């Protein structure tokens, strides 16, 4: 840890994890050291960044000092409605727009004062979200977005809450709708009116690879698990185009797996700049950690590996 420096300490693991998340969304790598005494459970959660990122990290943390992020999503409406619910219960909340040049869409983040975090937890677990019921659980942000767009088409308001496990890792995104809209919302999301089934695969990785490939061609795809298969739907007018794209599906091979999104995107960018097409797939493994798989076409596998080895070796010299 010689090249790393502590920039902040927290009493709460939740606050430490959220601050780490904020830094990494701004391209600053961070690690958390649990400094609690194992016998007496005294101490703090310490946030470290690389020496070269110290000033930038402190500036970012100071901007959010006194606040804790409790939810976020790439569409403003669902976050705005959760903010309204909190404020109806005398909990002041603020929305900040996070813009990252790596991503096309903005991220809308909901913050509350540190002292209000414990009061907010029953809302973001759904326990105290009165008048709202869970209509759907998703594991991917884009898949959640497409379903929210369907609900919007039927004028069904929604809230999206990211569910986290005991280690504060995101496990799923829950879509809530008003109690009186639950029946219609459930039907709409299950029937996928206006969408057509175009393909079926047996593994989630293959389904996501096809979704990514369709997305590169401007075609939205929804993945539905049905028994042991994964069915891919697209909007009706894109049906034939999607089938053509899928029929020309490339032979993707796994090149590398990363636990850090910034490193994964950096590697993908290096390859894309070298004329090698890439696809990244996010997945949760048995450790409840997020892994990012980087795929390239099979015939480019050796060349891609050599490019990464050469460039990354030079970066470390």
C-alpha positions in Angstrom: 0.0 0.0 0.0 3.0 2.3 -0.3 1.6 4.1 -3.3 -1.8 4.5 -1.7 -3.0 7.2 0.7 -5.9 7.4 3.1 -8.2 10.3 2.3 -11.2 9.6 4.6 -12.5 7.5 7.4 -16.1 6.3 8.1 -17.9 4.8 11.0 -20.3 3.0 8.6 -19.4 0.5 5.9 -22.4 1.7 3.9 -21.0 5.2 3.7 -17.6 4.0 2.8 -18.9 1.8 0.0 -21.0 4.6 -1.4 -18.0 7.1 -1.3 -15.9 4.5 -3.1 -18.7 4.1 -5.7 -18.7 7.9 -6.3 -15.0 8.0 -6.8 -15.0 5.1 -9.2 -17.8 6.7 -11.3 -15.4 9.6 -11.6 -12.5 7.3 -12.8 -10.7 7.3 -9.4 -9.8 3.8 -8.2 -10.3 3.3 -4.5 -10.1 0.6 -1.8 -11.6 0.3 1.6 -9.6 -1.0 4.6 -11.6 -2.3 7.5 -9.7 -0.9 10.5 -12.1 -2.2 13.1 -10.6 -4.1 16.0 -11.7 -7.7 15.5 -12.3 -8.2 19.2 -14.0 -5.0 20.3 -15.4 -4.0 16.9 -13.9 -0.5 17.4 -12.3 1.6 14.7 -13.2 2.8 11.2 -13.6 2.0 7.5 -10.7 3.8 5.8 -10.9 4.9 2.1 -7.6 4.8 0.2 -6.7 6.1 -3.3 -3.6 6.1 -5.4 -1.1 9.0 -4.5 -1.6 10.5 -8.0 -5.4 10.7 -7.5 -5.3 12.3 -4.0 -6.3 15.9 -4.9 -9.0 14.8 -7.3 -10.4 12.3 -4.8 -10.5 14.8 -2.0 -12.2 17.4 -4.2 -14.9 14.8 -5.2 -15.5 13.6 -1.6 -15.7 17.2 -0.4 -18.4 17.9 -2.9 -20.5 15.2 -1.4 -19.4 15.7 2.2 -22.3 15.2 4.7 -24.3 13.3 2.1 -24.8 9.6 1.4 -26.0 8.2 -1.9 -29.1 5.9 -1.3 -30.2 5.1 -4.9 -29.4 5.9 -8.6 -30.7 5.1 -12.0 -30.1 6.2 -15.6 -33.7 7.7 -15.9 -34.7 10.7 -13.8 -38.4 9.8 -13.3 -38.1 6.7 -11.0 -35.5 8.6 -8.9 -37.6 11.7 -8.7 -40.6 9.7 -7.4 -38.5 8.1 -4.7 -37.3 11.6 -3.7 -41.0 12.7 -3.4 -41.8 9.7 -1.2 -38.9 10.5 1.1 -39.8 14.2 1.4 -43.4 13.3 2.1 -41.9 11.6 5.2 -39.9 14.7 6.2 -36.6 13.3 4.8 -34.8 15.9 2.7 -33.2 14.4 -0.4 -31.3 15.9 -3.4 -30.7 14.6 -6.9 -27.3 15.0 -8.5 -26.6 14.3 -12.2 -23.5 12.2 -12.8 -22.1 12.7 -16.2 -19.3 10.4 -17.4 -17.8 10.7 -20.9 -17.5 6.9 -21.0 -21.3 6.5 -21.0 -24.0 7.8 -23.3 -26.6 8.2 -20.6 -26.5 10.3 -17.4 -26.9 8.7 -14.0 -29.3 10.3 -11.6 -28.2 9.9 -8.0 -30.3 10.4 -4.9 -28.6 11.7 -1.7 -29.7 12.3 1.8 -27.9 13.7 4.9 -25.7 11.2 6.6 -27.8 11.4 9.8 -30.9 10.4 7.8 -29.5 7.2 6.3 -31.0 4.9 8.9 -34.4 6.4 8.4 -34.1 5.9 4.7 -33.2 2.2 4.8 -36.8 1.0 5.3 -37.8 2.9 2.2 -35.1 1.5 -0.1 -35.8 -2.0 1.2 -39.5 -1.5 0.3 -40.7 -2.1 3.8 -42.0 1.5 4.3 -42.7 2.3 0.7 -46.4 2.6 1.3 -48.8 2.5 -1.7 -46.2 0.9 -3.9 -45.6 -2.8 -4.8 -42.8 -4.6 -6.5 -43.7 -5.5 -10.1 -40.4 -6.8 -11.4 -36.8 -7.6 -10.4 -34.0 -7.2 -12.9 -30.3 -7.8 -12.7 -29.1 -5.4 -15.4 -29.5 -1.6 -15.7 -30.3 -1.7 -19.4 -32.8 -4.4 -19.0 -34.5 -2.4 -16.3 -34.5 0.7 -18.5 -36.3 -1.0 -21.3 -39.0 -2.2 -19.0 -39.4 1.2 -17.5 -39.8 2.6 -21.0 -42.6 0.0 -21.6 -44.4 1.1 -18.4 -44.0 4.8 -19.4 -45.7 3.9 -22.7 -48.7 2.8 -20.7 -48.5 5.8 -18.4 -47.6 3.7 -15.4 -45.3 5.6 -13.0 -42.5 3.6 -11.4 -39.7 3.7 -8.9 -36.4 1.8 -9.3 -34.5 0.8 -6.2 -31.2 -1.0 -6.2 -31.2 -3.9 -3.8 -27.9 -4.6 -2.1 -26.6 -7.6 -0.1 -24.9 -7.6 3.3 -21.7 -6.5 1.7 -23.4 -3.6 -0.1 -23.0 -5.1 -3.5 -25.8 -4.5 -6.0 -27.8 -7.8 -6.4 -30.8 -6.6 -8.4 -32.9 -3.7 -9.5 -36.5 -3.7 -8.2 -39.2 -1.9 -10.1 -42.1 -0.6 -8.0 -45.4 0.6 -9.2 -48.4 2.1 -7.4 -50.7 -0.5 -5.8 -53.5 0.3 -8.2 -51.3 -0.2 -11.2 -49.8 -3.5 -10.1 -52.1 -5.8 -12.1 -51.7 -3.8 -15.3 -48.0 -3.4 -14.9 -47.5 -7.2 -14.3 -49.5 -8.0 -17.4 -47.7 -5.5 -19.5 -44.2 -6.6 -18.4 -45.1 -10.3 -18.8 -46.8 -10.0 -22.2 -44.3 -7.5 -23.6 -46.9 -6.1 -26.0 -45.3 -4.7 -29.1 -42.2 -6.8 -28.7 -41.5 -10.0 -30.7 -39.5 -13.1 -29.7 -36.6 -13.5 -32.1 -34.2 -16.0 -30.5 -33.7 -18.5 -27.7 -30.4 -19.5 -26.0 -29.5 -21.7 -23.1 -27.0 -19.5 -21.1 -27.2 -16.0 -19.8 -23.8 -15.1 -21.1 -24.8 -15.9 -24.7 -28.0 -14.0 -24.3 -26.1 -10.9 -23.1 -23.6 -11.2 -26.0 -26.5 -11.2 -28.4 -28.1 -8.2 -26.6 -24.8 -6.3 -26.8 -24.4 -7.1 -30.5 -28.0 -5.9 -31.2 -27.4 -2.8 -29.2 -24.4 -1.9 -31.3 -26.7 -2.0 -34.3 -29.2 0.2 -32.5 -31.7 -2.6 -31.7 -33.0 -2.8 -28.1 -33.3 -6.3 -26.7 -35.1 -7.6 -23.7 -34.0 -10.9 -22.2 -36.6 -13.1 -20.4 -35.8 -16.3 -18.6 -38.3 -19.0 -19.4 -37.7 -22.3 -17.6 -34.1 -23.3 -18.5 -33.8 -21.0 -21.6 -33.2 -17.3 -22.2 -35.5 -15.7 -24.7 -34.6 -12.5 -26.6 -37.3 -10.1 -27.6 -37.0 -6.9 -29.7 -39.5 -4.2 -30.7 -41.8 -5.4 -33.4 -40.6 -3.2 -36.3 -37.0 -4.4 -35.6 -37.9 -8.1 -35.7 -36.5 -8.9 -39.2 -33.4 -6.8 -38.7 -32.7 -8.4 -35.4 -33.0 -11.9 -36.9 -30.5 -10.9 -39.6 -28.0 -9.6 -37.1 -28.4 -12.7 -35.0 -27.9 -15.0 -38.0 -24.6 -13.2 -38.6 -23.6 -13.6 -34.9 -19.8 -13.5 -34.5 -17.9 -16.3 -32.8 -17.0 -14.5 -29.5 -14.2 -15.9 -27.2 -13.4 -14.8 -23.7 -10.2 -12.8 -23.6 -10.0 -11.7 -20.0 -12.0 -11.2 -16.8 -11.8 -8.1 -14.6 -13.1 -7.1 -11.2 -12.7 -3.4 -11.9 -14.9 -1.7 -14.5 -12.4 1.0 -15.2 -9.7 -1.5 -16.1 -12.1 -3.5 -18.2 -13.2 -0.3 -20.2 -9.5 0.7 -20.5 -8.6 -2.6 -22.0 -11.6 -2.6 -24.3 -10.7 0.9 -25.5 -7.2 -0.1 -26.3 -8.4 -3.0 -28.4 -11.1 -0.9 -30.2 -8.4 1.7 -31.0 -6.4 -1.1 -32.6 -9.4 -2.1 -34.8 -10.5 -5.1 -32.7 -14.2 -5.2 -31.9 -15.0 -6.1 -28.2 -18.0 -6.9 -26.1 -18.1 -6.6 -22.3 -20.5 -8.6 -20.2 -21.1 -7.9 -16.5 -21.9 -10.9 -14.3 -22.2 -11.7 -10.6 -20.2 -14.7 -9.4 -20.6 -16.9 -6.4 -18.7 -14.5 -4.2 -21.3 -11.8 -4.9 -18.6 -9.8 -6.5 -19.0 -8.2 -10.0 -16.9 -9.6 -12.7 -16.6 -8.1 -16.2 -15.8 -10.5 -19.0 -14.1 -9.1 -22.1 -14.8 -10.9 -25.4 -13.2 -10.6 -28.8 -13.9 -12.5 -32.0 -12.2 -15.9 -32.1 -9.8 -15.1 -34.9 -8.6 -12.0 -33.1 -8.0 -13.7 -29.8 -4.2 -14.1 -30.1 -3.7 -10.6 -31.5 -5.8 -9.0 -28.8 -3.9 -10.8 -26.1 -0.6 -9.7 -27.5 -1.8 -6.0 -27.8 -2.9 -5.9 -24.2 0.3 -7.6 -23.0 2.5 -5.2 -24.9 0.7 -2.0 -24.0 0.0 -2.9 -20.3 3.7 -3.9 -19.9 4.8 -0.6 -21.3 2.4 1.2 -18.9 4.0 -0.5 -15.9 7.6 0.3 -16.9 
